[in-house]
Amino acid sequence: MQYDAGIDSYGSFAGAAGDIATFIGQVGVSRAQRHPAPPGFFDDGDDTAFLIKVATLNFHLNQERSLNLKLGHFEIPYGVEANISNAGELRSSTRGANTGLMLDWGATLNGTLPKFQYEVGLGRGSGMTYSDRFDPYSLAARIGTPVDYEGYAGVNAIGISVFRGRILNMKRSAAMWRERIAFDAQHYRGPFGLLLEASAGSNGTGPARTKVAGALLELNVTNPAETLSFYVQVTTERQRTGARASRGGSLVAGARWSPDGHWIVSLQRDEVVWRPTGAPAAGFLALQIRHRL
């Protein structure tokens, strides 16, 4: 089991000429009990963690908001997750972050123009907890189709992302070098949606460097009232170190029901279908119930 409780807030600071800055704050506490595959911020399968999630102050350097300066704990501008507002839901749990980080402490320049949207960030490289052990850092950038709002579905969009950094692992016991470039796209036609993310890069440096290539493909369908959704995902990743190569991947099927603005019920089956030779079979059936006060 995993139990989560949190508080989130959104606000703006206004001046005579309009909004000066906007603020987003999300904090929470998570408790794991006999969790078979706990997220990395837990010490083990029986642990409690206090989490600062997104906590940012975005200064609008012009009224058109084509140039903004964001400070705080931000979502790294990389990949298809930039277009999907489902943080913490089962649907997003299969992707993880092949960059090693999804959130980081630092600053970004960002903005929306008529033809494109961009964000470029410099981070501490320590993820959930601010730390300077092993001199970590992260650089990330994404440019793509303007997306002025976030929703469970979304608008048609494409984007390109890059990532480079020396990042801390979740236990803050070692630093890992990672480089990535990714292409992402989403397309919706009537009730049907298609999501794609393809990436390539490397882990580590020198002769021990591992080349990595991965992809996510999702097909989804949503009813006209947007209260019921079904989705199927295929994730795959290939790694090559010298002459050694391995492949991993999963097939995921899930459903999400949200009868009103307070309740979200999700059910998901995640089956590992590609795994390294000798690795045991693995599969997870997860039920999640969320209530917003």
Contacts in CASP RR format, 6 or more apart in sequence:
PFRMAT RR
TARGET T0000
AUTHOR 0000-0000-0000
METHOD contacts of the structure
MODEL  1
MQYDAGIDSYGSFAGAAGDIATFIGQVGVSRAQRHPAPPGFFDDGDDTAF
LIKVATLNFHLNQERSLNLKLGHFEIPYGVEANISNAGELRSSTRGANTG
LMLDWGATLNGTLPKFQYEVGLGRGSGMTYSDRFDPYSLAARIGTPVDYE
GYAGVNAIGISVFRGRILNMKRSAAMWRERIAFDAQHYRGPFGLLLEASA
GSNGTGPARTKVAGALLELNVTNPAETLSFYVQVTTERQRTGARASRGGS
LVAGARWSPDGHWIVSLQRDEVVWRPTGAPAAGFLALQIRHRL
1 32 0 8 1.000
1 33 0 8 1.000
1 34 0 8 1.000
1 35 0 8 1.000
2 30 0 8 1.000
2 31 0 8 1.000
2 32 0 8 1.000
2 33 0 8 1.000
2 35 0 8 1.000
2 38 0 8 1.000
3 30 0 8 1.000
3 31 0 8 1.000
3 33 0 8 1.000
4 28 0 8 1.000
4 29 0 8 1.000
4 30 0 8 1.000
4 31 0 8 1.000
4 88 0 8 1.000
5 28 0 8 1.000
5 29 0 8 1.000
6 26 0 8 1.000
6 27 0 8 1.000
6 28 0 8 1.000
6 29 0 8 1.000
7 26 0 8 1.000
7 27 0 8 1.000
7 28 0 8 1.000
8 24 0 8 1.000
8 25 0 8 1.000
8 26 0 8 1.000
8 27 0 8 1.000
9 23 0 8 1.000
9 24 0 8 1.000
9 25 0 8 1.000
9 26 0 8 1.000
10 22 0 8 1.000
10 23 0 8 1.000
10 24 0 8 1.000
10 25 0 8 1.000
11 22 0 8 1.000
11 23 0 8 1.000
11 24 0 8 1.000
12 19 0 8 1.000
12 20 0 8 1.000
12 21 0 8 1.000
12 22 0 8 1.000
12 23 0 8 1.000
13 19 0 8 1.000
13 20 0 8 1.000
13 21 0 8 1.000
13 22 0 8 1.000
13 23 0 8 1.000
14 20 0 8 1.000
17 63 0 8 1.000
18 63 0 8 1.000
19 60 0 8 1.000
20 59 0 8 1.000
20 60 0 8 1.000
21 57 0 8 1.000
21 58 0 8 1.000
21 59 0 8 1.000
21 60 0 8 1.000
22 57 0 8 1.000
22 58 0 8 1.000
22 60 0 8 1.000
23 56 0 8 1.000
23 57 0 8 1.000
23 58 0 8 1.000
24 54 0 8 1.000
24 55 0 8 1.000
24 56 0 8 1.000
24 58 0 8 1.000
25 53 0 8 1.000
25 54 0 8 1.000
25 55 0 8 1.000
25 56 0 8 1.000
26 52 0 8 1.000
26 53 0 8 1.000
26 54 0 8 1.000
26 55 0 8 1.000
27 50 0 8 1.000
27 51 0 8 1.000
27 52 0 8 1.000
27 53 0 8 1.000
27 55 0 8 1.000
28 50 0 8 1.000
28 51 0 8 1.000
28 52 0 8 1.000
28 53 0 8 1.000
29 48 0 8 1.000
29 49 0 8 1.000
29 50 0 8 1.000
29 51 0 8 1.000
30 39 0 8 1.000
30 41 0 8 1.000
30 42 0 8 1.000
30 48 0 8 1.000
30 49 0 8 1.000
30 51 0 8 1.000
31 47 0 8 1.000
31 48 0 8 1.000
32 38 0 8 1.000
32 39 0 8 1.000
32 42 0 8 1.000
32 44 0 8 1.000
32 45 0 8 1.000
32 46 0 8 1.000
32 47 0 8 1.000
32 48 0 8 1.000
33 45 0 8 1.000
33 46 0 8 1.000
34 45 0 8 1.000
34 46 0 8 1.000
35 42 0 8 1.000
35 45 0 8 1.000
35 46 0 8 1.000
36 45 0 8 1.000
36 284 0 8 1.000
37 284 0 8 1.000
38 44 0 8 1.000
38 45 0 8 1.000
38 47 0 8 1.000
40 170 0 8 1.000
40 171 0 8 1.000
41 49 0 8 1.000
41 51 0 8 1.000
41 128 0 8 1.000
41 170 0 8 1.000
42 49 0 8 1.000
51 128 0 8 1.000
52 73 0 8 1.000
52 128 0 8 1.000
53 73 0 8 1.000
53 87 0 8 1.000
53 103 0 8 1.000
54 73 0 8 1.000
54 74 0 8 1.000
54 75 0 8 1.000
54 87 0 8 1.000
54 103 0 8 1.000
55 72 0 8 1.000
55 73 0 8 1.000
56 70 0 8 1.000
56 71 0 8 1.000
56 72 0 8 1.000
56 73 0 8 1.000
56 74 0 8 1.000
57 70 0 8 1.000
57 71 0 8 1.000
57 72 0 8 1.000
58 68 0 8 1.000
58 69 0 8 1.000
58 70 0 8 1.000
58 71 0 8 1.000
58 110 0 8 1.000
59 68 0 8 1.000
59 69 0 8 1.000
59 70 0 8 1.000
59 71 0 8 1.000
60 68 0 8 1.000
61 67 0 8 1.000
61 68 0 8 1.000
61 69 0 8 1.000
65 111 0 8 1.000
65 112 0 8 1.000
66 111 0 8 1.000
66 112 0 8 1.000
66 113 0 8 1.000
67 109 0 8 1.000
67 111 0 8 1.000
68 109 0 8 1.000
68 110 0 8 1.000
68 111 0 8 1.000
69 107 0 8 1.000
69 108 0 8 1.000
69 109 0 8 1.000
70 107 0 8 1.000
70 108 0 8 1.000
70 109 0 8 1.000
70 110 0 8 1.000
70 119 0 8 1.000
71 106 0 8 1.000
71 107 0 8 1.000
72 105 0 8 1.000
72 106 0 8 1.000
72 107 0 8 1.000
73 103 0 8 1.000
73 104 0 8 1.000
73 105 0 8 1.000
73 106 0 8 1.000
74 103 0 8 1.000
74 104 0 8 1.000
74 106 0 8 1.000
74 108 0 8 1.000
74 121 0 8 1.000
75 81 0 8 1.000
75 82 0 8 1.000
75 87 0 8 1.000
75 102 0 8 1.000
75 103 0 8 1.000
76 97 0 8 1.000
76 99 0 8 1.000
76 101 0 8 1.000
76 102 0 8 1.000
76 103 0 8 1.000
76 104 0 8 1.000
76 121 0 8 1.000
76 138 0 8 1.000
76 140 0 8 1.000
76 163 0 8 1.000
77 108 0 8 1.000
77 110 0 8 1.000
77 119 0 8 1.000
77 120 0 8 1.000
77 121 0 8 1.000
77 140 0 8 1.000
77 141 0 8 1.000
77 142 0 8 1.000
77 161 0 8 1.000
78 97 0 8 1.000
78 99 0 8 1.000
78 140 0 8 1.000
78 142 0 8 1.000
78 161 0 8 1.000
78 162 0 8 1.000
78 163 0 8 1.000
78 180 0 8 1.000
78 182 0 8 1.000
79 142 0 8 1.000
79 159 0 8 1.000
79 161 0 8 1.000
79 182 0 8 1.000
79 184 0 8 1.000
79 197 0 8 1.000
79 199 0 8 1.000
80 184 0 8 1.000
80 185 0 8 1.000
80 186 0 8 1.000
80 195 0 8 1.000
80 196 0 8 1.000
80 197 0 8 1.000
80 216 0 8 1.000
81 92 0 8 1.000
81 95 0 8 1.000
81 102 0 8 1.000
82 119 0 8 1.000
82 142 0 8 1.000
82 147 0 8 1.000
82 161 0 8 1.000
82 184 0 8 1.000
83 147 0 8 1.000
83 150 0 8 1.000
83 154 0 8 1.000
83 155 0 8 1.000
83 157 0 8 1.000
83 184 0 8 1.000
83 186 0 8 1.000
84 91 0 8 1.000
84 92 0 8 1.000
84 150 0 8 1.000
84 151 0 8 1.000
84 152 0 8 1.000
84 154 0 8 1.000
84 186 0 8 1.000
84 195 0 8 1.000
85 150 0 8 1.000
85 151 0 8 1.000
85 152 0 8 1.000
86 92 0 8 1.000
86 152 0 8 1.000
89 256 0 8 1.000
89 264 0 8 1.000
89 266 0 8 1.000
89 288 0 8 1.000
89 290 0 8 1.000
90 254 0 8 1.000
90 256 0 8 1.000
90 266 0 8 1.000
90 267 0 8 1.000
90 268 0 8 1.000
90 286 0 8 1.000
90 288 0 8 1.000
91 231 0 8 1.000
91 254 0 8 1.000
91 256 0 8 1.000
91 266 0 8 1.000
91 268 0 8 1.000
93 268 0 8 1.000
93 270 0 8 1.000
93 286 0 8 1.000
94 233 0 8 1.000
94 235 0 8 1.000
94 250 0 8 1.000
94 252 0 8 1.000
94 268 0 8 1.000
94 270 0 8 1.000
95 197 0 8 1.000
95 216 0 8 1.000
95 235 0 8 1.000
96 102 0 8 1.000
98 180 0 8 1.000
98 199 0 8 1.000
98 212 0 8 1.000
98 214 0 8 1.000
98 237 0 8 1.000
99 138 0 8 1.000
99 140 0 8 1.000
99 163 0 8 1.000
99 167 0 8 1.000
99 178 0 8 1.000
99 180 0 8 1.000
100 167 0 8 1.000
100 176 0 8 1.000
100 178 0 8 1.000
101 125 0 8 1.000
101 127 0 8 1.000
101 138 0 8 1.000
101 167 0 8 1.000
103 127 0 8 1.000
103 128 0 8 1.000
104 123 0 8 1.000
104 124 0 8 1.000
104 125 0 8 1.000
104 126 0 8 1.000
104 127 0 8 1.000
104 138 0 8 1.000
105 123 0 8 1.000
105 124 0 8 1.000
105 125 0 8 1.000
105 126 0 8 1.000
105 127 0 8 1.000
105 130 0 8 1.000
106 121 0 8 1.000
106 122 0 8 1.000
106 123 0 8 1.000
106 124 0 8 1.000
107 121 0 8 1.000
107 122 0 8 1.000
107 123 0 8 1.000
108 119 0 8 1.000
108 120 0 8 1.000
108 121 0 8 1.000
108 122 0 8 1.000
109 119 0 8 1.000
109 120 0 8 1.000
109 121 0 8 1.000
110 117 0 8 1.000
110 118 0 8 1.000
110 119 0 8 1.000
110 120 0 8 1.000
111 117 0 8 1.000
111 118 0 8 1.000
111 119 0 8 1.000
112 146 0 8 1.000
112 148 0 8 1.000
113 146 0 8 1.000
114 146 0 8 1.000
115 146 0 8 1.000
116 143 0 8 1.000
116 144 0 8 1.000
116 145 0 8 1.000
116 146 0 8 1.000
117 143 0 8 1.000
117 144 0 8 1.000
117 145 0 8 1.000
117 146 0 8 1.000
117 147 0 8 1.000
118 141 0 8 1.000
118 142 0 8 1.000
118 143 0 8 1.000
118 144 0 8 1.000
119 141 0 8 1.000
119 142 0 8 1.000
120 140 0 8 1.000
120 141 0 8 1.000
121 138 0 8 1.000
121 139 0 8 1.000
121 140 0 8 1.000
121 141 0 8 1.000
122 137 0 8 1.000
122 138 0 8 1.000
122 139 0 8 1.000
123 137 0 8 1.000
123 138 0 8 1.000
123 139 0 8 1.000
123 140 0 8 1.000
124 130 0 8 1.000
124 131 0 8 1.000
124 132 0 8 1.000
124 136 0 8 1.000
124 137 0 8 1.000
124 138 0 8 1.000
125 136 0 8 1.000
125 137 0 8 1.000
125 138 0 8 1.000
125 165 0 8 1.000
125 166 0 8 1.000
125 167 0 8 1.000
125 168 0 8 1.000
126 132 0 8 1.000
126 133 0 8 1.000
126 136 0 8 1.000
126 167 0 8 1.000
126 168 0 8 1.000
126 172 0 8 1.000
127 167 0 8 1.000
127 168 0 8 1.000
128 170 0 8 1.000
129 172 0 8 1.000
131 168 0 8 1.000
131 172 0 8 1.000
133 168 0 8 1.000
133 172 0 8 1.000
133 175 0 8 1.000
134 166 0 8 1.000
134 168 0 8 1.000
134 174 0 8 1.000
134 175 0 8 1.000
135 166 0 8 1.000
135 175 0 8 1.000
136 165 0 8 1.000
136 166 0 8 1.000
136 167 0 8 1.000
136 168 0 8 1.000
136 175 0 8 1.000
137 165 0 8 1.000
137 166 0 8 1.000
137 167 0 8 1.000
138 163 0 8 1.000
138 164 0 8 1.000
138 165 0 8 1.000
138 166 0 8 1.000
138 167 0 8 1.000
139 162 0 8 1.000
139 163 0 8 1.000
139 164 0 8 1.000
139 165 0 8 1.000
140 161 0 8 1.000
140 162 0 8 1.000
140 163 0 8 1.000
140 164 0 8 1.000
141 161 0 8 1.000
141 162 0 8 1.000
142 159 0 8 1.000
142 160 0 8 1.000
142 161 0 8 1.000
142 162 0 8 1.000
143 159 0 8 1.000
143 160 0 8 1.000
144 157 0 8 1.000
144 158 0 8 1.000
144 159 0 8 1.000
144 160 0 8 1.000
145 155 0 8 1.000
145 156 0 8 1.000
145 157 0 8 1.000
145 158 0 8 1.000
145 159 0 8 1.000
146 157 0 8 1.000
147 154 0 8 1.000
147 155 0 8 1.000
147 157 0 8 1.000
152 222 0 8 1.000
152 226 0 8 1.000
152 229 0 8 1.000
152 256 0 8 1.000
152 258 0 8 1.000
153 188 0 8 1.000
153 193 0 8 1.000
153 222 0 8 1.000
153 226 0 8 1.000
154 186 0 8 1.000
154 188 0 8 1.000
155 186 0 8 1.000
155 188 0 8 1.000
156 186 0 8 1.000
156 187 0 8 1.000
156 188 0 8 1.000
157 185 0 8 1.000
157 186 0 8 1.000
158 183 0 8 1.000
158 184 0 8 1.000
158 185 0 8 1.000
158 186 0 8 1.000
159 183 0 8 1.000
159 184 0 8 1.000
159 185 0 8 1.000
160 181 0 8 1.000
160 182 0 8 1.000
160 183 0 8 1.000
160 184 0 8 1.000
161 180 0 8 1.000
161 181 0 8 1.000
161 182 0 8 1.000
161 183 0 8 1.000
161 184 0 8 1.000
162 180 0 8 1.000
162 181 0 8 1.000
162 182 0 8 1.000
163 178 0 8 1.000
163 179 0 8 1.000
163 180 0 8 1.000
163 181 0 8 1.000
163 182 0 8 1.000
164 178 0 8 1.000
164 179 0 8 1.000
164 180 0 8 1.000
165 177 0 8 1.000
165 178 0 8 1.000
165 179 0 8 1.000
166 175 0 8 1.000
166 176 0 8 1.000
166 177 0 8 1.000
167 175 0 8 1.000
167 176 0 8 1.000
167 178 0 8 1.000
168 174 0 8 1.000
168 175 0 8 1.000
168 176 0 8 1.000
169 175 0 8 1.000
169 176 0 8 1.000
176 203 0 8 1.000
176 204 0 8 1.000
177 203 0 8 1.000
177 204 0 8 1.000
177 205 0 8 1.000
178 201 0 8 1.000
178 202 0 8 1.000
178 203 0 8 1.000
178 204 0 8 1.000
179 201 0 8 1.000
179 202 0 8 1.000
180 199 0 8 1.000
180 200 0 8 1.000
180 201 0 8 1.000
180 212 0 8 1.000
181 199 0 8 1.000
181 200 0 8 1.000
181 201 0 8 1.000
182 197 0 8 1.000
182 198 0 8 1.000
182 199 0 8 1.000
182 200 0 8 1.000
183 196 0 8 1.000
183 197 0 8 1.000
183 198 0 8 1.000
183 199 0 8 1.000
184 195 0 8 1.000
184 196 0 8 1.000
184 197 0 8 1.000
184 198 0 8 1.000
185 194 0 8 1.000
185 195 0 8 1.000
185 196 0 8 1.000
185 197 0 8 1.000
186 193 0 8 1.000
186 194 0 8 1.000
186 195 0 8 1.000
186 196 0 8 1.000
187 193 0 8 1.000
187 194 0 8 1.000
188 194 0 8 1.000
191 221 0 8 1.000
191 222 0 8 1.000
191 223 0 8 1.000
191 224 0 8 1.000
192 219 0 8 1.000
192 220 0 8 1.000
192 221 0 8 1.000
193 218 0 8 1.000
193 219 0 8 1.000
193 220 0 8 1.000
193 221 0 8 1.000
193 222 0 8 1.000
194 217 0 8 1.000
194 218 0 8 1.000
194 219 0 8 1.000
194 220 0 8 1.000
195 216 0 8 1.000
195 217 0 8 1.000
195 218 0 8 1.000
195 220 0 8 1.000
196 215 0 8 1.000
196 216 0 8 1.000
196 217 0 8 1.000
196 218 0 8 1.000
197 215 0 8 1.000
197 216 0 8 1.000
198 214 0 8 1.000
198 215 0 8 1.000
198 216 0 8 1.000
199 212 0 8 1.000
199 213 0 8 1.000
199 214 0 8 1.000
199 215 0 8 1.000
200 211 0 8 1.000
200 212 0 8 1.000
200 213 0 8 1.000
200 214 0 8 1.000
201 211 0 8 1.000
201 212 0 8 1.000
201 213 0 8 1.000
202 209 0 8 1.000
202 210 0 8 1.000
202 211 0 8 1.000
202 212 0 8 1.000
203 209 0 8 1.000
203 210 0 8 1.000
203 212 0 8 1.000
203 239 0 8 1.000
204 210 0 8 1.000
207 242 0 8 1.000
208 241 0 8 1.000
209 241 0 8 1.000
210 239 0 8 1.000
210 240 0 8 1.000
210 241 0 8 1.000
211 239 0 8 1.000
211 240 0 8 1.000
211 241 0 8 1.000
212 237 0 8 1.000
212 238 0 8 1.000
212 239 0 8 1.000
213 237 0 8 1.000
213 238 0 8 1.000
214 235 0 8 1.000
214 236 0 8 1.000
214 237 0 8 1.000
214 238 0 8 1.000
215 234 0 8 1.000
215 235 0 8 1.000
215 236 0 8 1.000
215 237 0 8 1.000
216 233 0 8 1.000
216 234 0 8 1.000
216 235 0 8 1.000
217 233 0 8 1.000
217 234 0 8 1.000
217 235 0 8 1.000
218 231 0 8 1.000
218 232 0 8 1.000
218 233 0 8 1.000
218 234 0 8 1.000
219 231 0 8 1.000
219 232 0 8 1.000
220 229 0 8 1.000
220 230 0 8 1.000
220 231 0 8 1.000
220 232 0 8 1.000
221 229 0 8 1.000
221 230 0 8 1.000
221 231 0 8 1.000
222 228 0 8 1.000
222 229 0 8 1.000
223 229 0 8 1.000
226 258 0 8 1.000
227 257 0 8 1.000
227 258 0 8 1.000
227 259 0 8 1.000
228 255 0 8 1.000
228 256 0 8 1.000
228 257 0 8 1.000
228 258 0 8 1.000
229 255 0 8 1.000
229 256 0 8 1.000
230 253 0 8 1.000
230 254 0 8 1.000
230 255 0 8 1.000
230 256 0 8 1.000
231 252 0 8 1.000
231 253 0 8 1.000
231 254 0 8 1.000
231 255 0 8 1.000
231 256 0 8 1.000
232 251 0 8 1.000
232 252 0 8 1.000
232 253 0 8 1.000
232 254 0 8 1.000
233 250 0 8 1.000
233 251 0 8 1.000
233 252 0 8 1.000
233 253 0 8 1.000
234 249 0 8 1.000
234 250 0 8 1.000
234 251 0 8 1.000
234 252 0 8 1.000
235 249 0 8 1.000
235 250 0 8 1.000
235 252 0 8 1.000
236 247 0 8 1.000
236 248 0 8 1.000
236 249 0 8 1.000
236 274 0 8 1.000
237 247 0 8 1.000
237 248 0 8 1.000
237 249 0 8 1.000
238 245 0 8 1.000
238 246 0 8 1.000
238 247 0 8 1.000
238 248 0 8 1.000
239 245 0 8 1.000
239 246 0 8 1.000
239 247 0 8 1.000
240 246 0 8 1.000
246 276 0 8 1.000
246 277 0 8 1.000
247 274 0 8 1.000
247 276 0 8 1.000
248 272 0 8 1.000
248 274 0 8 1.000
248 275 0 8 1.000
248 276 0 8 1.000
249 272 0 8 1.000
249 273 0 8 1.000
249 274 0 8 1.000
249 275 0 8 1.000
250 270 0 8 1.000
250 271 0 8 1.000
250 272 0 8 1.000
250 273 0 8 1.000
250 274 0 8 1.000
251 270 0 8 1.000
251 271 0 8 1.000
251 273 0 8 1.000
252 268 0 8 1.000
252 269 0 8 1.000
252 270 0 8 1.000
252 271 0 8 1.000
253 268 0 8 1.000
253 269 0 8 1.000
254 266 0 8 1.000
254 267 0 8 1.000
254 268 0 8 1.000
254 269 0 8 1.000
255 266 0 8 1.000
255 267 0 8 1.000
255 268 0 8 1.000
256 264 0 8 1.000
256 265 0 8 1.000
256 266 0 8 1.000
257 264 0 8 1.000
257 265 0 8 1.000
257 266 0 8 1.000
258 264 0 8 1.000
258 265 0 8 1.000
261 292 0 8 1.000
262 291 0 8 1.000
262 292 0 8 1.000
262 293 0 8 1.000
263 289 0 8 1.000
263 290 0 8 1.000
263 291 0 8 1.000
263 292 0 8 1.000
264 288 0 8 1.000
264 289 0 8 1.000
264 290 0 8 1.000
264 291 0 8 1.000
264 292 0 8 1.000
265 287 0 8 1.000
265 288 0 8 1.000
265 289 0 8 1.000
265 290 0 8 1.000
266 286 0 8 1.000
266 287 0 8 1.000
266 288 0 8 1.000
266 290 0 8 1.000
267 285 0 8 1.000
267 286 0 8 1.000
267 287 0 8 1.000
267 288 0 8 1.000
268 284 0 8 1.000
268 285 0 8 1.000
268 286 0 8 1.000
268 288 0 8 1.000
269 283 0 8 1.000
269 284 0 8 1.000
269 285 0 8 1.000
269 286 0 8 1.000
270 283 0 8 1.000
270 284 0 8 1.000
270 285 0 8 1.000
270 286 0 8 1.000
271 282 0 8 1.000
271 283 0 8 1.000
272 281 0 8 1.000
272 282 0 8 1.000
272 283 0 8 1.000
275 281 0 8 1.000
275 282 0 8 1.000
END
